[in-house]
Amino acid sequence: MSDATTSGRLAHHFESLEQQHESALLGMWAFLAQEVMFFGGLFTCYVVYRNLYHDAFVEGSHHLDVFLGTVNTAVLIGSSLTIALGVRSAQLGRPRATAGFIGATIALALVFFGIKSVEYWAKYEHGLIPGLAWHPEPGASPQLGIFFGLYFVMTGMHALHMLIGLGLMVVVGWRALRGRYGPDNFIGVEVLGLYWHFVDLVWIFLFPLLYLLGRHAH
């Protein structure tokens, strides 16, 4: 414990690196549990309104670009792989590889943001942003605004969580380059990986609900 303390890896209120590791994991899982409740509320709201205004939600899904959504899904799945490889590299004591995989995850996240900005801009041009630019085509369902309101709230909150993750990755990647992580101290990368996997999982649910469900109907 003395060596760990002098190297700055062990916080003073923990007795060992193992205890510190387990506490950090427990804290992250507790945080993710409340995040599940937060997004669960949004998904519940979506399900309720979809049942009330099914036709409007089917109409809304036809305004979304399935190709761009599919590409973004593949991008996020790829980012889950790169962050997992980053965690593994930290466990093996390979700081440059750890930073490299985190950098690759950042790059994929930026690709996601780029594609999502194209989608948002298209909705702006077509007047499909409630409260900002709302002038849908004549004959559109009166409840179409509910669909797009939920679309922007749900994808916007997901994007906000991604943005927070990007900031964390910059910090963790920099620390990895400086050799702060190794086989006996990789918790910083591991909890980052858990957070990013959760963000990716949220999108795995958002994509079919918003883009795919009901597209067979006219």
C-alpha positions in Angstrom: 0.0 0.0 0.0 2.9 2.3 0.7 4.2 2.1 -2.9 0.7 2.8 -4.3 0.2 5.8 -2.0 3.5 7.4 -2.8 2.9 7.0 -6.5 -0.4 8.8 -6.1 -2.5 6.0 -7.3 -4.3 5.2 -4.0 -6.6 7.8 -2.5 -6.1 8.3 1.2 -9.5 7.0 2.2 -9.0 3.5 0.7 -7.0 0.7 2.2 -5.9 -0.9 -1.0 -6.0 -0.5 -4.8 -8.5 -3.4 -4.9 -10.9 -1.7 -2.5 -10.5 1.5 -4.5 -11.2 -0.4 -7.8 -14.3 -2.1 -6.4 -15.7 1.2 -4.9 -15.2 3.0 -8.2 -17.0 0.2 -10.1 -19.9 0.2 -7.6 -20.2 4.0 -7.9 -20.4 3.8 -11.7 -23.0 1.0 -11.7 -25.1 3.1 -9.2 -24.8 6.1 -11.6 -25.8 3.9 -14.6 -28.8 2.6 -12.6 -30.2 6.1 -12.2 -29.4 6.8 -15.9 -31.5 3.8 -16.8 -34.3 5.3 -14.8 -33.9 8.6 -16.5 -34.0 7.2 -20.0 -36.6 4.7 -19.0 -38.9 7.6 -18.3 -38.3 9.0 -21.8 -38.9 5.6 -23.4 -42.1 5.2 -21.3 -43.3 8.6 -22.5 -42.6 7.5 -26.1 -44.5 4.3 -25.7 -47.6 6.1 -24.2 -47.8 8.7 -26.9 -47.1 6.2 -29.7 -50.1 4.2 -28.5 -52.2 7.3 -28.4 -51.1 8.7 -31.8 -49.9 5.7 -33.7 -50.5 7.1 -37.2 -48.7 10.3 -36.4 -45.7 8.4 -35.1 -45.6 6.2 -38.2 -45.8 9.4 -40.3 -42.9 10.8 -38.3 -40.7 7.8 -38.8 -41.0 8.2 -42.5 -39.4 11.7 -42.2 -36.2 10.2 -40.7 -33.2 9.0 -42.8 -32.8 5.3 -42.2 -29.5 5.1 -44.1 -27.9 7.8 -41.9 -29.3 6.2 -38.8 -27.9 2.8 -39.8 -24.5 4.3 -40.5 -24.5 6.0 -37.1 -25.5 2.7 -35.4 -22.6 1.0 -37.1 -20.3 3.9 -36.0 -21.4 3.6 -32.4 -21.0 -0.2 -32.4 -17.5 0.3 -33.7 -16.8 2.8 -30.9 -17.8 0.2 -28.3 -15.2 -2.1 -29.8 -12.4 0.6 -29.7 -13.1 1.6 -26.1 -13.2 -2.1 -25.1 -9.8 -2.5 -26.7 -8.6 0.6 -24.9 -9.6 -1.0 -21.6 -7.8 -4.2 -22.5 -4.7 -2.2 -23.4 -4.7 -0.5 -20.1 -5.0 -3.8 -18.3 -2.0 -5.0 -20.2 0.0 -1.9 -19.4 0.2 -0.5 -22.9 -0.3 3.3 -22.5 0.2 4.3 -26.1 -2.2 1.7 -27.3 -4.7 2.7 -24.6 -4.5 6.4 -25.7 -4.7 5.3 -29.4 -7.9 3.3 -28.9 -9.4 6.1 -26.9 -8.5 8.5 -29.7 -10.2 6.2 -32.2 -13.3 6.2 -30.1 -13.3 10.0 -30.0 -12.9 10.0 -33.8 -15.9 7.7 -34.2 -18.0 9.8 -31.8 -17.2 12.9 -33.9 -18.3 11.0 -37.0 -21.6 10.3 -35.2 -22.0 14.0 -34.3 -21.3 15.0 -37.9 -24.0 12.7 -39.3 -26.5 13.7 -36.6 -25.9 17.4 -37.4 -26.7 16.6 -41.1 -30.0 15.0 -39.9 -30.8 18.0 -37.6 -30.1 20.5 -40.4 -32.4 18.6 -42.7 -35.2 18.8 -40.2 -34.6 22.5 -39.8 -34.8 23.0 -43.6 -38.0 21.0 -43.8 -39.6 22.9 -40.9 -39.8 19.9 -38.6 -38.4 21.3 -35.4 -41.2 22.1 -32.9 -40.9 25.5 -31.4 -38.1 26.7 -33.7 -38.9 25.9 -37.3 -42.3 24.2 -37.4 -44.1 24.3 -40.8 -44.8 20.8 -41.9 -46.3 20.0 -45.2 -50.1 20.5 -45.7 -52.1 17.5 -44.6 -49.6 16.5 -41.9 -51.0 14.9 -38.8 -51.8 17.4 -36.0 -49.8 15.2 -33.6 -46.7 15.0 -35.7 -45.2 17.7 -33.5 -45.4 15.3 -30.5 -43.3 12.7 -32.4 -40.6 15.3 -33.3 -40.7 16.8 -29.9 -39.8 13.4 -28.4 -37.3 12.8 -31.2 -35.3 15.9 -30.4 -35.5 15.4 -26.6 -34.4 11.8 -26.8 -31.7 12.1 -29.4 -30.6 15.4 -27.8 -30.2 13.9 -24.4 -28.3 11.0 -25.9 -26.0 13.5 -27.7 -25.5 15.4 -24.5 -24.3 12.2 -22.8 -22.0 11.5 -25.7 -20.6 15.0 -25.4 -19.9 14.4 -21.7 -18.2 11.1 -22.7 -16.0 12.9 -25.2 -14.8 15.3 -22.5 -14.0 12.4 -20.2 -12.1 10.6 -23.0 -9.9 13.6 -23.6 -8.9 13.6 -20.0 -8.5 9.8 -19.7 -6.6 9.6 -23.0 -4.2 12.3 -21.8 -3.7 10.5 -18.5 -3.1 7.3 -20.4 -0.3 8.9 -22.5 1.4 10.0 -19.3 1.4 6.5 -18.0 -1.2 6.9 -15.3 -2.8 3.5 -16.0 -1.4 0.0 -15.8 -2.2 -3.6 -14.9 -2.9 -2.7 -11.3 -4.6 0.6 -11.9 -6.9 0.8 -14.9 -10.1 1.8 -13.2 -10.3 5.2 -14.9 -10.4 3.6 -18.3 -12.7 0.8 -17.2 -15.4 3.1 -15.8 -15.1 5.2 -18.9 -15.7 2.1 -21.0 -18.8 1.2 -18.9 -20.2 4.7 -19.4 -19.6 4.6 -23.2 -21.1 1.2 -23.5 -24.3 2.5 -21.8 -24.4 5.5 -24.2 -24.1 3.1 -27.1 -26.8 0.8 -25.7 -29.3 3.7 -25.4 -28.8 4.4 -29.1 -29.4 0.7 -29.9 -32.9 1.2 -28.5 -33.5 4.7 -29.9 -32.7 3.7 -33.5 -35.4 1.0 -34.0 -38.0 2.9 -32.0 -37.6 6.2 -33.9 -36.4 5.1 -37.3 -37.7 1.6 -38.0 -40.9 0.9 -36.1 -43.9 1.3 -38.4 -42.0 2.1 -41.6 -43.7 -0.8 -43.3 -47.0 1.1 -42.9 -48.1 4.0 -45.2 
